[in-house]
Every structure is written in C-alpha cells, then in structure tokens.
Amino acid sequence: MLRAGNAIEKVSKVIVVLLFSEMLIAALVGVIARYVLQSPFQWTEEVARYSLIWMGFLSINIALWQGKHINVNLLLKRFPPKLAKLTTLINDTLIMFYLVVVLYYGWAMTSETLVTTQSFQISMFWFYLAVPVSAALTIVQLIFIVTRKLILPSEILKREL
C-alpha cells in the first residue's frame, strides 16, 4: 500500500509540475501578446485557468498523503494514545464521507455538462473531470492512510501527530 500511495503521489506531482509549467508559459505568452504585441490571445487565459483547476484538485491527494492538510492537533497531543487514534480515525471517516459526496456529485456534474470552452470548443467535461478524479485519488490515498493507522500501535501513531 505504501508503494501504491507513493506512486499515486509521484504521478500526481509530475502532472502538477507539468500543469504549472503549462500555466506559466500560457500566462507569459498572454502578457507578451497583450502588452508587447498589442494583440491579445483569448486562449492563453483559458489554458492558464483550466491548468490551475486541474493543478489545484490534483494537489489535494498529494497534501493528504504527505499529511500537509490543515489540522488542529494541539488537543490530540494531550489525549491518551488510544483516544488520539480514535479521534483521527473518526476525522478520516468524516473526510471519506465528504470525498464520496464530492465524487458522486462531481461525476454527476461532469457527465451532464453540455458546455464547451470558448476558444477551443472543447467539452467542459474534461475540465470538470478534475473534481471526480481528484476525489477518487484522494479516497484511495485516504484508504491507505486509514489502513496504516489501524495497523500502527496507538503510541507510535500519537508520536507522528
């Protein structure tokens, strides 16, 4: 599971870096075209916007896997180890429930879209797809994390908080 989680994280990181590079290049081309050439391109804004959307959503599973999501563990550090472990598992269960809802409604929104982009006339399906794909990847990562928490002794888990 650790290898699979790390592989998902690495692939997501590569895609995020490529999307960031694409977004940066599109934004620079847009600025140069608008202010230097005095002839703005409409497509540069769209490319940058949709790259940012995918980048942001894919970053969710990376942050979760690395334990970098916002959390308040001040109280958890004061809890006994077993209570701290139980609390984190309840928290992870709530996050899982939220992600399942996001996956369900994200797919519903994605599969029902008829809108196309203005510049390229590409279906917005491909850009809305960032929501369910991100939710699915994050669910997989969360399953790996919860399984690890269930296997680890409470004392070791508390030290990691």
Secondary structure by P-SEA (a helix, b strand, c coil): caaaaaaaaaaaaaaaaaaaaaaaaaaaaaaaaacccccccaaaaaaaaaaaaaaaaaaaaaaaaaccccccccccccccaaaaaaaaaaaaaaaaaaaaaaaaaaaaaaaaccbbbcccccccccccaaaaaaaaaaaaaaaaaaaaaaaccaaaaaaac
